[in-house]
Amino acid sequence: MGGKYALKRKGFVYSLFSVMILVTLGGLLYLNSNNDINNMLNLNIDEKLRTDELFYFREGAKQDFGRSVYISGRRSIIALVDDILHDGNYTLGVAGDNLATLVRDGTCDGDTLYLMENSSVEDWSANIYDLGQLHRIAVNIDVISSNVTPDGPFSLKFSNEVNVSVFCLIFSIQFNESISSENIIDVGFVEDPFISIESYGYLRQLIKKCNTTKYPYHGMKISDGGSFEYSDNENWTSGRLSFDIDDPDASGKILVVSDIPTGANNASNFFGVVSENASDSSSGLSNYIFGATSALSNLSGLTFAPTIVMTDDEVWSSYIYDELNDSCYFVDVLGPSFLDRLEGNFNTTSKYNVTNETIGIASFISVLELPEELQNAYSSVDFKYYSSSSGKKIKGVTESSPGTDLSLGFLIDDEHISLWNISGLDYV
């Protein structure tokens, strides 16, 4: 009996041992299975984090690309102008294409311009590649297109597109995308090579846009008709505008009022008087126009006092003298655009005037700043002067009064006199 039960107990022990072995093996298998799951979970988390890292890397590259093109674009303008001035020759080919190439790889006609070193899109691409390598990301950037076109008279539009591929060297994750940017870049305060080359370096001007709030027009007739008298038989005079009859600096100015007060007043202290009242007394006045209707209302709201020209019975307001002294640039439908000036063209060419928008610009040049052998009786509108266009004197600019020189040699051609509707200010 005891042996039988002993055998049964032994079998039970063996069976229990077998169960324990199975349980242990199962437990081991279970533990191993959990480790695999954990590893898979960790792998998925790492891959997700890596995917996010690639995404943000790509987004950062997109934002940085636009900033890079803006900096490269502005620098390319300066570099091309510097190259033109250094050699004394206008840029060859199409100026817009040359700027686009400078932005893309820093070269012009196959030569790298030193101002573009480490400043092109390809240089940016190399920097992004190096940055990617630090994070075990392979970055490939291909330039698809680069274009530069006018965006109005005083700015250029730089349009660029690249293909960007970012590839994770750990998990084989990849993103591909085309990145585009359009940057509008002002050409202000860049030297005008057209002026420098055409004057043989005697004149040098920065392209500074005329303040159209300060100078709202070149010249404008503000009144005509009425009684007038001038001390000089030329029947015209000019001076800076004043509305204040008690102006302490009245000498040389033109007073414009609704009427001259009766009794003692200071109107006679002015070089000329314009009054809207046709019945005013001319006692003590040398130069006057009475009955100049709407003169005050037409001069209201100006932020800077213009030159007033009294000629026969007409009253004119003019900013031409100020634009000349300011050496500023104005929009000119007859003139060359900025890109045309880089090429030495004397008007806006069809390749740039694709939208029929006026993109030509011009300035007035001071003829007396040229050596005597380069001084000629040509229009002082810059491109007209260098194309040998004849011109006429302008009242209030060429002389402040007959026999008193303001800007000796200043003339304007017939085309601009007609364009600006200032016939009446010109004389010979």
C-alpha positions as CSV (number, residue, x, y, z in Angstrom):
1,M,0.0,0.0,0.0
2,G,2.7,2.4,1.1
3,G,4.6,1.7,-2.1
4,K,1.6,2.3,-4.2
5,Y,0.7,5.6,-2.5
6,A,4.4,6.5,-2.7
7,L,4.4,6.0,-6.4
8,K,1.2,8.0,-6.7
9,R,2.7,10.8,-4.6
10,K,5.8,10.7,-6.7
11,G,3.8,11.0,-9.8
12,F,1.9,13.9,-8.3
13,V,5.2,15.5,-7.5
14,Y,6.4,14.9,-11.0
15,S,3.2,16.3,-12.4
16,L,3.4,19.3,-10.1
17,F,7.0,19.8,-11.2
18,S,5.9,19.6,-14.8
19,V,3.3,22.2,-14.2
20,M,5.8,24.4,-12.4
21,I,8.2,24.0,-15.3
22,L,5.4,24.9,-17.8
23,V,4.3,27.8,-15.7
24,T,7.9,29.0,-15.4
25,L,8.4,28.6,-19.1
26,G,5.2,30.4,-19.8
27,G,6.2,33.1,-17.5
28,L,9.5,33.4,-19.2
29,L,7.8,33.4,-22.6
30,Y,5.3,36.0,-21.3
31,L,8.2,38.2,-20.0
32,N,10.0,37.9,-23.3
33,S,6.8,38.8,-25.1
34,N,6.4,41.9,-23.0
35,N,9.9,43.0,-23.7
36,D,9.3,42.7,-27.4
37,I,6.1,44.8,-27.1
38,N,8.0,47.4,-25.0
39,N,10.7,47.5,-27.6
40,M,8.2,47.9,-30.4
41,L,6.5,50.6,-28.4
42,N,9.8,52.4,-27.8
43,L,10.6,52.0,-31.5
44,N,7.2,53.5,-32.5
45,I,7.7,56.4,-30.1
46,D,11.2,57.1,-31.4
47,E,10.0,57.0,-35.0
48,K,7.1,59.3,-34.2
49,L,9.5,61.8,-32.5
50,R,11.8,61.5,-35.5
51,T,9.0,62.1,-37.9
52,D,8.1,65.3,-35.9
53,E,11.7,66.4,-36.0
54,L,11.8,66.0,-39.8
55,F,8.6,67.9,-40.1
56,Y,9.8,70.8,-38.0
57,F,13.1,70.8,-39.8
58,R,11.4,71.1,-43.1
59,E,9.1,73.9,-41.9
60,G,12.1,75.7,-40.5
61,A,13.8,75.4,-43.9
62,K,10.7,76.8,-45.6
63,Q,10.7,79.9,-43.4
64,D,14.4,80.4,-43.6
65,F,14.3,80.1,-47.4
66,G,12.2,83.2,-47.7
67,R,14.5,85.2,-45.4
68,S,17.5,83.9,-47.3
69,V,16.2,85.0,-50.7
70,Y,15.3,88.5,-49.3
71,I,18.9,89.0,-48.0
72,S,20.4,87.5,-51.2
73,G,18.1,89.7,-53.4
74,R,19.0,92.9,-51.7
75,R,22.7,92.0,-51.8
76,S,22.5,91.0,-55.5
77,I,21.3,94.5,-56.4
78,I,24.2,96.1,-54.5
79,A,26.7,93.6,-56.0
80,L,25.6,94.2,-59.6
81,V,25.6,98.0,-59.3
82,D,29.1,97.8,-57.6
83,D,30.3,95.6,-60.5
84,I,28.9,98.0,-63.1
85,L,30.5,101.0,-61.4
86,H,33.8,99.2,-60.9
87,D,34.2,98.4,-64.6
88,G,32.4,101.5,-65.9
89,N,30.3,99.4,-68.2
90,Y,26.7,98.5,-68.1
91,T,25.7,95.0,-67.3
92,L,25.6,92.6,-70.3
93,G,22.5,90.8,-71.3
94,V,19.3,91.1,-69.3
95,A,19.7,92.8,-65.9
96,G,16.8,90.8,-64.4
97,D,18.4,87.5,-65.4
98,N,21.8,88.6,-64.0
99,L,20.2,89.4,-60.6
100,A,18.4,86.1,-60.6
101,T,21.7,84.2,-61.3
102,L,23.4,86.2,-58.5
103,V,20.7,85.2,-56.1
104,R,20.9,81.5,-57.2
105,D,24.7,81.0,-57.2
106,G,26.4,84.3,-56.7
107,T,27.8,84.6,-60.2
108,C,27.4,87.1,-63.1
109,D,28.7,86.2,-66.5
110,G,30.4,83.2,-65.0
111,D,32.3,85.2,-62.4
112,T,31.5,85.1,-58.7
113,L,31.0,88.7,-57.4
114,Y,32.8,89.0,-54.0
115,L,29.8,90.8,-52.4
116,M,27.8,87.6,-53.1
117,E,30.3,85.2,-51.4
118,N,28.4,83.0,-49.0
119,S,25.2,84.9,-49.7
120,S,23.5,82.9,-52.5
121,V,20.6,80.4,-52.4
122,E,23.2,77.6,-53.1
123,D,25.2,78.8,-50.1
124,W,22.1,78.6,-48.0
125,S,21.4,75.1,-49.3
126,A,24.9,74.0,-48.3
127,N,24.4,75.4,-44.8
128,I,21.1,73.6,-44.5
129,Y,22.8,70.4,-45.6
130,D,25.5,70.7,-43.0
131,L,22.9,71.4,-40.3
132,G,20.9,68.3,-41.4
133,Q,24.0,66.1,-41.1
134,L,24.4,67.2,-37.4
135,H,20.9,65.7,-36.9
136,R,21.5,62.6,-39.1
137,I,19.1,64.1,-41.7
138,A,20.1,64.1,-45.4
139,V,18.9,67.3,-47.1
140,N,18.8,67.7,-50.9
141,I,17.8,71.1,-52.3
142,D,17.3,71.7,-56.1
143,V,16.7,75.2,-57.5
144,I,13.8,75.0,-59.9
145,S,13.5,78.6,-61.0
146,S,14.7,82.2,-60.1
147,N,13.2,85.3,-61.7
148,V,13.5,89.0,-61.1
149,T,10.9,91.4,-62.5
150,P,9.9,95.0,-61.8
151,D,7.3,95.5,-59.1
152,G,6.4,99.2,-59.7
153,P,9.0,101.9,-60.3
154,F,11.0,101.6,-57.1
155,S,11.0,97.9,-56.3
156,L,11.8,94.5,-57.7
157,K,10.0,91.2,-57.3
158,F,12.3,88.2,-56.6
159,S,10.5,84.9,-57.3
160,N,12.3,81.7,-56.4
161,E,11.3,78.0,-56.2
162,V,13.3,75.0,-54.9
163,N,12.6,71.4,-54.3
164,V,13.5,70.3,-50.8
165,S,13.9,66.6,-49.8
166,V,14.6,65.7,-46.1
167,F,15.5,62.0,-45.4
168,C,16.0,60.5,-42.0
169,L,19.2,58.4,-41.9
170,I,17.9,56.3,-39.0
171,F,14.3,55.3,-39.8
172,S,14.2,56.0,-43.6
173,I,11.5,58.6,-43.2
174,Q,11.3,61.1,-46.1
175,F,9.5,64.4,-46.9
176,N,9.5,66.1,-50.3
177,E,8.1,69.5,-51.0
178,S,8.4,72.5,-53.4
179,I,9.1,75.7,-51.6
180,S,8.3,79.1,-53.2
181,S,9.0,82.6,-52.2
182,E,8.2,86.1,-53.5
183,N,10.1,89.0,-52.1
184,I,9.5,92.6,-52.9
185,I,12.8,94.5,-52.5
186,D,13.1,98.3,-52.6
187,V,15.9,99.7,-54.8
188,G,16.1,102.9,-52.7
189,F,19.4,104.3,-51.6
190,V,21.3,102.3,-54.3
191,E,23.6,104.4,-56.5
192,D,22.2,105.0,-60.0
193,P,24.8,103.6,-62.4
194,F,23.1,105.4,-65.3
195,I,23.9,108.8,-63.9
196,S,27.4,107.9,-63.0
197,I,28.4,106.3,-66.3
198,E,26.7,108.9,-68.5
199,S,28.4,111.8,-66.6
200,Y,31.8,110.0,-66.7
201,G,31.7,109.8,-62.9
202,Y,31.2,113.6,-62.3
203,L,27.7,113.1,-61.0
204,R,26.7,110.4,-58.5
205,Q,23.2,110.0,-57.1
206,L,21.5,107.5,-54.8
207,I,18.0,106.5,-56.0
208,K,15.8,108.3,-53.5
209,K,12.1,108.4,-54.2
210,C,10.6,111.9,-54.2
211,N,8.2,112.4,-51.2
212,T,4.9,112.8,-53.0
213,T,3.3,114.1,-49.8
214,K,5.9,116.8,-49.7
215,Y,6.0,117.3,-53.5
216,P,2.5,116.3,-54.7
217,Y,3.2,117.6,-58.3
218,H,5.9,119.2,-60.4
219,G,3.9,122.3,-61.3
220,M,0.2,123.2,-61.3
221,K,-1.8,126.3,-62.3
222,I,-3.9,127.4,-59.3
223,S,-5.6,130.4,-60.7
224,D,-5.9,132.6,-63.8
225,G,-7.7,135.8,-64.8
226,G,-7.7,139.1,-62.9
227,S,-5.8,142.4,-62.8
228,F,-2.0,142.3,-62.5
229,E,1.0,144.5,-62.6
230,Y,4.8,143.8,-62.5
231,S,7.7,146.1,-61.8
232,D,9.6,144.3,-64.6
233,N,8.5,144.3,-68.2
234,E,8.9,140.5,-68.3
235,N,5.5,140.3,-66.6
236,W,6.4,137.5,-64.2
237,T,8.0,136.9,-60.8
238,S,8.3,134.1,-58.2
239,G,9.1,133.4,-54.6
240,R,8.3,131.0,-51.8
241,L,4.6,130.8,-50.6
242,S,3.5,132.6,-47.5
243,F,-0.1,133.0,-46.1
244,D,1.0,135.2,-43.2
245,I,0.8,138.9,-43.9
246,D,2.9,139.5,-40.8
247,D,5.6,137.0,-41.9
248,P,8.9,138.3,-40.5
249,D,10.8,136.9,-43.5
250,A,8.6,138.4,-46.1
251,S,11.4,139.6,-48.5
252,G,11.5,137.4,-51.5
253,K,8.2,135.6,-50.7
254,I,4.9,135.7,-52.4
255,L,1.9,136.5,-50.2
256,V,-1.4,134.7,-51.0
257,V,-4.5,136.0,-49.2
258,S,-8.2,136.3,-49.6
259,D,-7.9,140.1,-49.4
260,I,-5.5,142.8,-48.3
261,P,-6.7,144.4,-45.0
262,T,-7.6,148.1,-45.3
263,G,-5.4,150.5,-43.3
264,A,-1.8,149.8,-42.3
265,N,-0.5,146.3,-43.3
266,N,2.7,144.6,-44.3
267,A,1.7,143.4,-47.8
268,S,4.3,145.8,-49.4
269,N,7.1,143.9,-47.6
270,F,6.6,140.9,-49.9
271,F,8.2,140.4,-53.3
272,G,4.7,139.8,-54.8
273,V,1.1,139.6,-53.6
274,V,-1.7,137.4,-54.8
275,S,-5.2,138.2,-53.6
276,E,-8.6,136.7,-54.4
277,N,-10.2,140.1,-54.0
278,A,-10.3,142.0,-57.3
279,S,-11.0,145.3,-55.5
280,D,-7.9,145.5,-53.3
281,S,-5.7,148.5,-53.2
282,S,-2.3,148.2,-55.0
283,S,-0.7,151.0,-53.0
284,G,2.9,150.2,-52.2
285,L,2.9,147.0,-54.2
286,S,5.4,146.3,-57.0
287,N,4.1,142.9,-58.2
288,Y,0.5,141.8,-57.7
289,I,-2.4,139.8,-59.1
290,F,-5.9,140.7,-57.8
291,G,-9.0,138.6,-58.4
292,A,-7.1,135.2,-58.3
293,T,-10.1,133.1,-57.6
294,S,-9.7,129.8,-55.7
295,A,-6.0,130.5,-55.1
296,L,-6.2,129.8,-51.3
297,S,-8.4,126.6,-51.7
298,N,-6.0,125.2,-54.3
299,L,-3.1,125.7,-52.0
300,S,-4.7,124.3,-48.9
301,G,-3.5,121.1,-47.3
302,L,0.1,121.3,-48.5
303,T,2.8,120.1,-46.1
304,F,5.6,122.0,-47.7
305,A,5.5,125.5,-49.1
306,P,5.9,125.5,-52.9
307,T,7.4,128.2,-55.1
308,I,4.7,130.5,-56.3
309,V,5.1,131.8,-59.9
310,M,3.1,134.9,-60.9
311,T,3.1,135.2,-64.7
312,D,0.8,137.6,-66.5
313,D,-2.6,136.9,-64.9
314,E,-1.8,133.3,-64.0
315,V,-0.7,131.9,-60.6
316,W,1.3,128.7,-60.5
317,S,2.5,126.4,-57.7
318,S,5.8,124.6,-58.4
319,Y,8.0,122.0,-56.6
320,I,10.5,121.6,-59.5
321,Y,13.2,123.7,-57.7
322,D,12.8,121.5,-54.6
323,E,13.0,118.2,-56.5
324,L,16.1,119.4,-58.2
325,N,17.8,120.4,-54.9
326,D,16.7,117.1,-53.3
327,S,18.2,115.0,-56.1
328,C,15.1,112.7,-55.8
329,Y,13.6,110.4,-58.3
330,F,10.1,110.6,-59.6
331,V,7.9,108.3,-61.7
332,D,8.3,109.1,-65.4
333,V,6.4,107.3,-68.2
334,L,9.0,108.4,-70.7
335,G,12.0,107.3,-68.6
336,P,14.0,104.0,-68.2
337,S,13.1,101.6,-65.4
338,F,15.7,100.7,-62.7
339,L,16.6,97.5,-64.6
340,D,16.9,99.5,-67.8
341,R,19.3,101.9,-66.1
342,L,21.5,98.9,-65.2
343,E,21.7,98.1,-69.0
344,G,22.1,101.7,-70.1
345,N,18.7,102.0,-71.8
346,F,17.2,105.5,-72.3
347,N,13.6,104.3,-71.8
348,T,11.6,101.4,-70.4
349,T,12.1,98.4,-72.8
350,S,9.3,96.0,-73.6
351,K,10.9,93.1,-71.8
352,Y,10.3,94.9,-68.5
353,N,7.1,96.7,-69.3
354,V,5.0,93.5,-69.4
355,T,2.0,94.9,-67.5
356,N,1.8,98.3,-69.2
357,E,2.4,99.9,-65.7
358,T,4.6,103.0,-65.6
359,I,7.9,101.8,-64.1
360,G,10.2,104.4,-65.6
361,I,12.0,106.8,-63.2
362,A,13.9,110.0,-63.6
363,S,15.6,112.8,-61.7
364,F,16.7,116.4,-62.4
365,I,20.4,116.9,-62.7
366,S,22.4,120.0,-61.7
367,V,24.2,120.9,-64.9
368,L,26.6,123.3,-63.1
369,E,28.1,120.3,-61.2
370,L,29.4,119.0,-64.5
371,P,32.7,120.2,-65.9
372,E,32.3,123.0,-68.4
373,E,33.0,120.8,-71.4
374,L,30.0,118.6,-70.5
375,Q,27.6,121.5,-69.9
376,N,25.1,121.8,-72.7
377,A,21.7,123.5,-73.3
378,Y,19.8,120.2,-72.9
379,S,16.8,119.2,-70.8
380,S,17.8,118.7,-67.1
381,V,15.6,115.5,-66.9
382,D,18.5,113.0,-66.6
383,F,17.9,110.7,-69.5
384,K,16.9,113.6,-71.7
385,Y,20.1,115.4,-71.0
386,Y,22.2,112.4,-71.9
387,S,20.2,111.9,-75.1
388,S,21.0,115.5,-76.1
389,S,17.3,116.7,-76.0
390,S,17.0,120.5,-76.1
391,G,15.0,122.3,-73.4
392,K,13.4,125.6,-72.3
393,K,13.9,127.7,-69.2
394,I,11.4,127.2,-66.4
395,K,10.0,130.2,-64.4
396,G,10.7,129.8,-60.7
397,V,13.6,127.4,-61.3
398,T,16.0,128.7,-63.9
399,E,15.5,132.2,-62.4
400,S,13.7,133.4,-59.3
401,S,13.1,136.7,-61.1
402,P,14.3,138.1,-64.4
403,G,18.1,138.5,-64.2
404,T,18.4,136.6,-60.9
405,D,19.8,133.1,-61.4
406,L,18.4,130.3,-59.3
407,S,19.6,127.3,-61.2
408,L,21.6,128.4,-64.1
409,G,21.4,126.0,-67.0
410,F,18.1,124.3,-65.9
411,L,15.9,123.4,-68.8
412,I,13.0,121.1,-69.5
413,D,12.2,119.5,-72.8
414,D,8.9,120.0,-74.7
415,E,7.8,116.4,-74.1
416,H,7.9,116.8,-70.3
417,I,6.4,120.3,-70.5
418,S,3.4,118.8,-72.3
419,L,3.3,115.6,-70.1
420,W,3.2,117.6,-66.9
421,N,0.9,120.3,-68.4
422,I,3.2,123.1,-67.3
423,S,3.1,125.1,-70.5
424,G,3.1,128.7,-69.2
425,L,6.0,128.1,-66.9
426,D,8.4,127.7,-69.8
427,Y,10.2,130.6,-71.6
428,V,13.2,131.2,-73.8
